[in-house]
């Protein structure tokens, strides 16, 4: 029985790991260069991923896909992860790195790794639920990240700019439009829907390739105490604690599995751009993205295996 469950788990996480690894290999042999990766990233996050989110959410029954307890718990989990990370980061030196550490520990890669894991594990229902939760979590992650980075830097916090950036985020815009379409059952021409599904199907594979192409094994050799702290929080403590709380609150099946997979996903690649823009330690930020991606693939597999063994998700 355990071998069957292990095989099912690896079917979920294995393809994602292999595509990320392929991106790393293609980058090292020169088949993918920085220019290609930058252009592909712009396509994914500006067009293909928003289209994937729209086509997924616009075709679902909202009342059957999400309920308020799951929605509320996801936001609670984001805030709890943030508070726990901030509390443990107060000993990090230099002080200016603490904001980078906090963001690296609590902010998950929802748009690429998280969605891919949920889609592989639970199919269309898992992808739809993850997409809806992603809307609120993305807003929460952005607000909390800007706050903590500004708190530990000399930058002045401009909430107007922060809110405008969130409102202009293509992922948020596509999710909001899709929710409106789904809520009022607005018709979408079959030709447009079919084209959207083709475009959206390219989003996650290319995003995973880009994730691998942007990684460097050198990050493991350059790990610091701050890196080890973030890995422990991101890969073990935060997802483990939140999953246990979710179990105690009665979450099961797809709801529990999606919550776990979103919170165990590695540090968001967007965290690097935010750290660089605010003038903080972008080298540390890049290191955290790379190392947590490598480690979280393992902890994700182990955690999902245990949930399946105990028939929880």
VENBELGI-V861532 format. One record per pair of residues at least 4 apart in sequence whose ideal C-beta (glycine too) atoms are under 7 Angstrom apart, sorted by sequence separation. I is the first residue (numbers start at 1). GAP is how many residues later the second one is. D is the distance in Angstrom with one decimal. If there is no record, write none. Layout:
i->I gap->GAP d->D
i->I gap->GAP d->D
This chain:
i->1 gap->4 d->6.5
i->2 gap->4 d->6.1
i->3 gap->4 d->6.3
i->4 gap->4 d->6.5
i->5 gap->4 d->6.3
i->6 gap->4 d->6.4
i->7 gap->4 d->6.6
i->9 gap->4 d->6.4
i->10 gap->4 d->4.4
i->13 gap->4 d->6.1
i->14 gap->4 d->6.2
i->15 gap->4 d->6.3
i->16 gap->4 d->6.4
i->17 gap->4 d->6.1
i->18 gap->4 d->6.2
i->19 gap->4 d->6.7
i->20 gap->4 d->6.7
i->21 gap->4 d->6.4
i->22 gap->4 d->6.1
i->23 gap->4 d->6.3
i->24 gap->4 d->6.5
i->25 gap->4 d->6.4
i->32 gap->4 d->5.2
i->34 gap->4 d->6.2
i->35 gap->4 d->6.4
i->36 gap->4 d->6.0
i->37 gap->4 d->6.2
i->38 gap->4 d->6.6
i->39 gap->4 d->6.5
i->40 gap->4 d->6.2
i->41 gap->4 d->6.2
i->42 gap->4 d->5.4
i->43 gap->4 d->5.5
i->44 gap->4 d->5.0
i->45 gap->4 d->5.6
i->47 gap->4 d->6.2
i->48 gap->4 d->6.4
i->49 gap->4 d->6.4
i->50 gap->4 d->6.2
i->51 gap->4 d->6.2
i->52 gap->4 d->6.2
i->53 gap->4 d->6.0
i->54 gap->4 d->5.6
i->55 gap->4 d->6.7
i->61 gap->4 d->6.4
i->62 gap->4 d->6.6
i->66 gap->4 d->5.9
i->68 gap->4 d->5.8
i->69 gap->4 d->6.1
i->70 gap->4 d->6.5
i->71 gap->4 d->7.0
i->72 gap->4 d->6.1
i->73 gap->4 d->6.1
i->74 gap->4 d->6.7
i->75 gap->4 d->6.6
i->76 gap->4 d->6.0
i->77 gap->4 d->6.1
i->78 gap->4 d->6.4
i->79 gap->4 d->6.3
i->80 gap->4 d->6.2
i->81 gap->4 d->6.1
i->82 gap->4 d->6.2
i->83 gap->4 d->6.3
i->84 gap->4 d->6.5
i->85 gap->4 d->5.9
i->97 gap->4 d->5.9
i->98 gap->4 d->6.3
i->99 gap->4 d->6.4
i->100 gap->4 d->6.2
i->101 gap->4 d->6.3
i->102 gap->4 d->6.5
i->103 gap->4 d->5.2
i->109 gap->4 d->4.4
i->110 gap->4 d->4.1
i->111 gap->4 d->6.2
i->112 gap->4 d->6.3
i->113 gap->4 d->6.1
i->114 gap->4 d->6.4
i->115 gap->4 d->6.0
i->116 gap->4 d->6.3
i->117 gap->4 d->6.0
i->118 gap->4 d->6.0
i->119 gap->4 d->6.9
i->122 gap->4 d->2.5
i->124 gap->4 d->6.1
i->125 gap->4 d->6.3
i->126 gap->4 d->6.1
i->127 gap->4 d->6.2
i->128 gap->4 d->6.6
i->129 gap->4 d->6.4
i->130 gap->4 d->6.1
i->133 gap->4 d->5.8
i->134 gap->4 d->5.7
i->136 gap->4 d->6.3
i->137 gap->4 d->5.9
i->138 gap->4 d->6.3
i->139 gap->4 d->6.4
i->140 gap->4 d->6.1
i->141 gap->4 d->5.8
i->142 gap->4 d->6.3
i->143 gap->4 d->6.4
i->144 gap->4 d->6.3
i->145 gap->4 d->6.1
i->146 gap->4 d->6.0
i->147 gap->4 d->6.2
i->148 gap->4 d->6.7
i->149 gap->4 d->6.0
i->158 gap->4 d->6.6
i->159 gap->4 d->6.1
i->160 gap->4 d->6.3
i->161 gap->4 d->6.3
i->162 gap->4 d->6.6
i->163 gap->4 d->6.3
i->164 gap->4 d->6.1
i->165 gap->4 d->6.7
i->169 gap->4 d->6.6
i->170 gap->4 d->6.1
i->171 gap->4 d->6.4
i->172 gap->4 d->6.3
i->173 gap->4 d->6.4
i->174 gap->4 d->6.1
i->175 gap->4 d->6.4
i->176 gap->4 d->6.7
i->177 gap->4 d->6.4
i->178 gap->4 d->6.2
i->179 gap->4 d->5.9
i->180 gap->4 d->6.5
i->188 gap->4 d->5.9
i->189 gap->4 d->6.8
i->190 gap->4 d->6.0
i->191 gap->4 d->6.4
i->192 gap->4 d->6.1
i->193 gap->4 d->6.5
i->194 gap->4 d->6.7
i->195 gap->4 d->6.4
i->196 gap->4 d->5.9
i->197 gap->4 d->6.3
i->202 gap->4 d->5.6
i->203 gap->4 d->6.0
i->204 gap->4 d->6.2
i->205 gap->4 d->6.5
i->206 gap->4 d->6.4
i->207 gap->4 d->6.5
i->208 gap->4 d->6.7
i->209 gap->4 d->6.1
i->210 gap->4 d->6.2
i->211 gap->4 d->6.9
i->218 gap->4 d->6.1
i->223 gap->4 d->4.1
i->225 gap->4 d->6.4
i->226 gap->4 d->6.5
i->227 gap->4 d->6.3
i->228 gap->4 d->6.4
i->229 gap->4 d->6.4
i->230 gap->4 d->5.6
i->231 gap->4 d->5.4
i->232 gap->4 d->5.5
i->233 gap->4 d->4.9
i->234 gap->4 d->6.4
i->236 gap->4 d->5.6
i->237 gap->4 d->6.0
i->238 gap->4 d->6.2
i->239 gap->4 d->5.9
i->240 gap->4 d->6.5
i->241 gap->4 d->6.4
i->242 gap->4 d->6.2
i->243 gap->4 d->6.4
i->244 gap->4 d->6.5
i->245 gap->4 d->6.3
i->247 gap->4 d->6.6
i->251 gap->4 d->4.8
i->252 gap->4 d->5.3
i->253 gap->4 d->6.9
i->254 gap->4 d->5.9
i->255 gap->4 d->6.5
i->256 gap->4 d->6.3
i->257 gap->4 d->6.2
i->258 gap->4 d->6.2
i->259 gap->4 d->6.4
i->260 gap->4 d->5.8
i->261 gap->4 d->6.6
i->267 gap->4 d->5.7
i->270 gap->4 d->6.3
i->271 gap->4 d->6.3
i->272 gap->4 d->6.3
i->273 gap->4 d->6.2
i->274 gap->4 d->6.4
i->281 gap->4 d->6.5
i->282 gap->4 d->6.3
i->283 gap->4 d->6.5
i->284 gap->4 d->6.4
i->285 gap->4 d->6.7
i->286 gap->4 d->6.5
i->287 gap->4 d->6.0
i->288 gap->4 d->5.9
i->289 gap->4 d->6.4
i->290 gap->4 d->6.8
i->291 gap->4 d->6.2
i->292 gap->4 d->5.3
i->293 gap->4 d->7.0
i->295 gap->4 d->6.3
i->296 gap->4 d->5.6
i->297 gap->4 d->6.8
i->298 gap->4 d->6.5
i->299 gap->4 d->6.0
i->300 gap->4 d->6.2
i->301 gap->4 d->6.2
i->302 gap->4 d->6.6
i->303 gap->4 d->6.5
i->304 gap->4 d->6.4
i->305 gap->4 d->6.3
i->306 gap->4 d->6.4
i->26 gap->5 d->4.2
i->27 gap->5 d->4.8
i->32 gap->5 d->6.1
i->43 gap->5 d->5.7
i->44 gap->5 d->5.3
i->60 gap->5 d->5.0
i->66 gap->5 d->5.9
i->92 gap->5 d->5.6
i->109 gap->5 d->6.0
i->110 gap->5 d->6.7
i->121 gap->5 d->5.6
i->150 gap->5 d->5.2
i->181 gap->5 d->4.5
i->188 gap->5 d->4.8
i->223 gap->5 d->6.3
i->232 gap->5 d->5.9
i->233 gap->5 d->5.4
i->246 gap->5 d->4.2
i->251 gap->5 d->4.3
i->275 gap->5 d->4.7
i->307 gap->5 d->4.7
i->308 gap->5 d->6.8
i->26 gap->6 d->4.5
i->92 gap->6 d->4.9
i->108 gap->6 d->5.9
i->166 gap->6 d->6.2
i->275 gap->6 d->6.8
i->276 gap->6 d->4.1
i->307 gap->6 d->4.0
i->119 gap->7 d->6.1
i->150 gap->7 d->4.2
i->181 gap->7 d->6.9
i->275 gap->7 d->5.0
i->90 gap->8 d->6.9
i->118 gap->8 d->4.1
i->119 gap->8 d->4.2
i->251 gap->8 d->6.5
i->23 gap->9 d->6.9
i->89 gap->9 d->4.6
i->92 gap->9 d->5.1
i->118 gap->9 d->5.7
i->247 gap->9 d->6.8
i->147 gap->10 d->7.0
i->246 gap->10 d->5.6
i->272 gap->10 d->6.3
i->275 gap->10 d->3.9
i->146 gap->11 d->6.9
i->89 gap->12 d->4.5
i->115 gap->12 d->6.4
i->118 gap->12 d->3.8
i->89 gap->13 d->4.9
i->246 gap->13 d->5.4
i->272 gap->13 d->4.6
i->271 gap->14 d->5.8
i->272 gap->14 d->5.3
i->115 gap->15 d->5.5
i->86 gap->16 d->5.1
i->114 gap->16 d->6.1
i->115 gap->16 d->6.9
i->146 gap->16 d->5.0
i->85 gap->17 d->4.5
i->242 gap->17 d->7.0
i->243 gap->17 d->4.8
i->272 gap->17 d->5.6
i->271 gap->18 d->6.6
i->143 gap->19 d->6.6
i->82 gap->20 d->6.9
i->85 gap->20 d->3.8
i->142 gap->20 d->6.9
i->269 gap->20 d->5.6
i->85 gap->21 d->4.6
i->239 gap->21 d->6.2
i->242 gap->21 d->5.2
i->267 gap->21 d->5.0
i->267 gap->22 d->5.0
i->111 gap->23 d->6.9
i->82 gap->24 d->4.6
i->110 gap->24 d->4.7
i->142 gap->24 d->5.5
i->239 gap->24 d->4.3
i->81 gap->25 d->3.9
i->238 gap->25 d->6.2
i->239 gap->25 d->3.8
i->267 gap->25 d->4.4
i->266 gap->26 d->3.9
i->110 gap->27 d->6.0
i->139 gap->27 d->5.7
i->266 gap->27 d->4.2
i->78 gap->28 d->6.9
i->110 gap->28 d->6.5
i->266 gap->30 d->4.1
i->138 gap->31 d->6.9
i->265 gap->31 d->6.4
i->234 gap->32 d->6.6
i->264 gap->32 d->6.0
i->138 gap->33 d->6.3
i->139 gap->33 d->6.9
i->234 gap->33 d->6.0
i->107 gap->34 d->4.9
i->138 gap->34 d->6.2
i->264 gap->35 d->6.1
i->264 gap->36 d->4.9
i->135 gap->37 d->6.3
i->107 gap->38 d->6.0
i->261 gap->39 d->6.8
i->264 gap->39 d->5.8
i->135 gap->40 d->4.2
i->134 gap->41 d->7.0
i->103 gap->42 d->4.7
i->260 gap->43 d->6.0
i->131 gap->44 d->6.6
i->103 gap->45 d->6.1
i->102 gap->46 d->4.8
i->103 gap->46 d->6.4
i->260 gap->47 d->6.5
i->99 gap->49 d->4.6
i->99 gap->50 d->4.2
i->257 gap->50 d->6.4
i->256 gap->51 d->7.0
i->99 gap->52 d->6.2
i->99 gap->53 d->3.6
i->260 gap->53 d->6.7
i->98 gap->54 d->4.9
i->99 gap->54 d->6.4
i->96 gap->56 d->5.7
i->256 gap->56 d->5.8
i->257 gap->56 d->3.5
i->95 gap->57 d->6.4
i->96 gap->57 d->6.4
i->235 gap->57 d->6.4
i->256 gap->57 d->4.4
i->211 gap->58 d->6.8
i->226 gap->58 d->6.4
i->230 gap->58 d->5.1
i->234 gap->58 d->4.8
i->74 gap->59 d->4.8
i->78 gap->59 d->5.7
i->65 gap->60 d->6.9
i->111 gap->60 d->6.2
i->227 gap->60 d->5.7
i->231 gap->60 d->5.9
i->235 gap->60 d->4.8
i->252 gap->60 d->6.0
i->253 gap->60 d->6.1
i->75 gap->61 d->5.8
i->227 gap->61 d->6.3
i->231 gap->61 d->5.9
i->235 gap->61 d->4.9
i->252 gap->61 d->6.9
i->49 gap->62 d->5.8
i->71 gap->62 d->6.8
i->74 gap->62 d->6.6
i->78 gap->62 d->4.6
i->82 gap->62 d->5.0
i->86 gap->62 d->6.7
i->230 gap->62 d->6.6
i->234 gap->62 d->6.6
i->65 gap->63 d->5.1
i->66 gap->63 d->6.0
i->74 gap->63 d->5.9
i->78 gap->63 d->6.5
i->236 gap->63 d->6.2
i->65 gap->64 d->5.7
i->227 gap->64 d->5.7
i->231 gap->64 d->5.3
i->235 gap->64 d->4.3
i->239 gap->64 d->6.6
i->71 gap->65 d->6.6
i->75 gap->65 d->5.9
i->222 gap->65 d->6.2
i->247 gap->65 d->6.3
i->66 gap->66 d->5.0
i->65 gap->67 d->6.5
i->60 gap->68 d->4.7
i->219 gap->68 d->4.8
i->223 gap->68 d->6.2
i->56 gap->71 d->5.4
i->57 gap->71 d->6.2
i->219 gap->71 d->3.9
i->220 gap->71 d->6.2
i->56 gap->72 d->5.4
i->219 gap->72 d->5.2
i->57 gap->74 d->5.3
i->216 gap->74 d->6.0
i->220 gap->74 d->7.0
i->56 gap->75 d->5.3
i->57 gap->75 d->6.5
i->215 gap->75 d->4.8
i->53 gap->78 d->5.0
i->215 gap->78 d->6.4
i->211 gap->82 d->6.5
i->119 gap->85 d->7.0
i->116 gap->88 d->4.8
i->115 gap->89 d->6.3
i->112 gap->92 d->6.9
i->116 gap->92 d->6.2
i->112 gap->95 d->4.3
i->112 gap->96 d->6.3
i->16 gap->97 d->6.9
i->112 gap->99 d->5.9
i->16 gap->100 d->5.2
i->16 gap->101 d->6.4
i->13 gap->104 d->6.9
i->16 gap->104 d->6.7
i->12 gap->105 d->6.7
i->15 gap->105 d->6.6
i->12 gap->108 d->4.5
i->12 gap->109 d->4.6
i->62 gap->117 d->7.0
i->53 gap->118 d->6.3
i->57 gap->118 d->6.2
i->50 gap->120 d->4.5
i->54 gap->120 d->4.5
i->58 gap->120 d->4.2
i->62 gap->120 d->5.4
i->50 gap->121 d->5.8
i->53 gap->121 d->4.8
i->57 gap->121 d->3.7
i->62 gap->121 d->6.1
i->49 gap->122 d->6.3
i->53 gap->122 d->5.4
i->57 gap->122 d->6.2
i->60 gap->122 d->5.9
i->54 gap->123 d->6.4
i->58 gap->123 d->4.2
i->155 gap->123 d->5.0
i->46 gap->124 d->5.4
i->50 gap->124 d->3.6
i->54 gap->124 d->4.4
i->58 gap->124 d->5.2
i->155 gap->124 d->6.5
i->45 gap->125 d->6.6
i->53 gap->125 d->6.4
i->57 gap->125 d->5.9
i->101 gap->125 d->5.2
i->105 gap->125 d->4.7
i->129 gap->125 d->6.4
i->133 gap->125 d->7.0
i->149 gap->125 d->6.5
i->153 gap->125 d->5.7
i->104 gap->126 d->4.5
i->145 gap->126 d->6.7
i->149 gap->126 d->6.6
i->153 gap->126 d->6.4
i->153 gap->127 d->5.4
i->101 gap->128 d->6.5
i->105 gap->128 d->4.0
i->126 gap->128 d->5.7
i->130 gap->128 d->5.3
i->150 gap->128 d->6.9
i->97 gap->129 d->6.0
i->101 gap->129 d->5.8
i->105 gap->129 d->5.3
i->125 gap->129 d->5.8
i->129 gap->129 d->5.0
i->133 gap->129 d->6.4
i->145 gap->129 d->5.8
i->149 gap->129 d->4.9
i->58 gap->130 d->6.5
i->104 gap->130 d->6.9
i->149 gap->131 d->5.9
i->106 gap->132 d->6.6
i->122 gap->132 d->5.0
i->126 gap->132 d->5.6
i->130 gap->132 d->6.3
i->105 gap->133 d->6.9
i->92 gap->134 d->5.4
i->122 gap->135 d->6.2
i->121 gap->136 d->5.8
i->122 gap->136 d->6.7
i->55 gap->138 d->6.5
i->118 gap->140 d->5.2
i->121 gap->140 d->6.4
i->55 gap->141 d->4.4
i->88 gap->141 d->6.6
i->54 gap->142 d->6.6
i->55 gap->142 d->5.3
i->118 gap->143 d->5.3
i->117 gap->144 d->4.3
i->51 gap->145 d->5.1
i->55 gap->145 d->5.1
i->88 gap->145 d->6.8
i->114 gap->147 d->6.2
i->51 gap->148 d->4.7
i->52 gap->148 d->3.2
i->85 gap->148 d->5.7
i->114 gap->148 d->4.7
i->117 gap->148 d->6.7
i->51 gap->149 d->4.7
i->48 gap->151 d->5.7
i->52 gap->151 d->4.4
i->114 gap->151 d->4.2
i->48 gap->152 d->6.4
i->110 gap->152 d->6.1
i->113 gap->152 d->4.4
i->113 gap->153 d->6.0
i->48 gap->154 d->5.5
i->49 gap->154 d->4.4
i->84 gap->154 d->6.5
i->108 gap->154 d->5.9
i->48 gap->155 d->3.9
i->108 gap->155 d->6.1
i->110 gap->155 d->6.6
i->109 gap->156 d->4.8
i->81 gap->157 d->4.5
i->108 gap->157 d->4.2
i->109 gap->157 d->5.2
i->49 gap->158 d->6.8
i->109 gap->158 d->6.5
i->110 gap->158 d->7.0
i->44 gap->159 d->5.6
i->109 gap->159 d->4.5
i->107 gap->160 d->6.2
i->108 gap->160 d->6.1
i->109 gap->160 d->6.3
i->107 gap->161 d->4.8
i->44 gap->162 d->5.6
i->80 gap->162 d->6.9
i->44 gap->163 d->4.7
i->104 gap->163 d->4.7
i->107 gap->164 d->5.4
i->77 gap->165 d->4.5
i->40 gap->166 d->5.5
i->44 gap->166 d->6.8
i->104 gap->167 d->6.1
i->103 gap->168 d->5.1
i->41 gap->169 d->5.4
i->40 gap->170 d->5.3
i->37 gap->173 d->5.4
i->73 gap->173 d->6.3
i->100 gap->175 d->5.5
i->37 gap->176 d->4.9
i->73 gap->176 d->6.9
i->37 gap->177 d->6.2
i->100 gap->180 d->5.4
i->32 gap->181 d->4.7
i->99 gap->181 d->6.2
i->100 gap->181 d->5.2
i->104 gap->181 d->6.6
i->117 gap->183 d->6.6
i->121 gap->183 d->6.9
i->96 gap->184 d->6.5
i->97 gap->184 d->5.2
i->100 gap->184 d->5.2
i->104 gap->184 d->3.6
i->23 gap->185 d->6.6
i->70 gap->185 d->5.0
i->74 gap->185 d->6.4
i->96 gap->185 d->6.9
i->100 gap->185 d->5.3
i->19 gap->186 d->6.1
i->23 gap->186 d->3.9
i->27 gap->186 d->4.0
i->73 gap->186 d->6.7
i->77 gap->186 d->5.9
i->22 gap->187 d->6.5
i->23 gap->187 d->6.3
i->26 gap->187 d->6.4
i->97 gap->187 d->6.0
i->20 gap->188 d->5.4
i->23 gap->188 d->6.3
i->24 gap->188 d->4.1
i->19 gap->189 d->4.1
i->23 gap->189 d->2.5
i->24 gap->189 d->6.7
i->19 gap->190 d->6.1
i->22 gap->190 d->6.2
i->23 gap->190 d->4.2
i->20 gap->191 d->5.4
i->21 gap->191 d->6.0
i->24 gap->191 d->5.3
i->16 gap->192 d->6.2
i->20 gap->192 d->4.0
i->19 gap->193 d->6.9
i->17 gap->280 d->5.0
i->13 gap->284 d->6.4
i->13 gap->287 d->5.7
i->13 gap->288 d->4.4
i->10 gap->291 d->6.8
i->13 gap->291 d->6.8
i->9 gap->292 d->5.7
i->12 gap->292 d->6.3
i->9 gap->295 d->5.1
i->9 gap->296 d->4.4
i->6 gap->299 d->6.0
i->9 gap->299 d->6.3
i->5 gap->300 d->6.3
i->8 gap->300 d->6.6
i->5 gap->303 d->4.8
i->5 gap->304 d->5.7
i->2 gap->307 d->6.8
